[in-house]
């Protein structure tokens, strides 16, 4: 962690930014009292695209009733109601 006063921060801003982006915390102080902390900004997360798989597969017409008989047999056995 590096602590510098405001005047030094203005004079060496580029160097301090390089230190902060390298992962080091840089504190800027006034009269020996810490005011701000410079830390790197995290890159934004990529946004999800809605419909990105459009046209790559088909949903069957009977999707809501697919395997209905097999599922009933798993829960109720062979003699399902």
Secondary structure, DSSP 8 states (H G I E B T S, - for coil): -EEEEHHHHHHTHHHHHHHHHTT--EEEEETTEEEEEE-----------TTTTTTS----TTGGGTTHHHHHHHHH-SS--
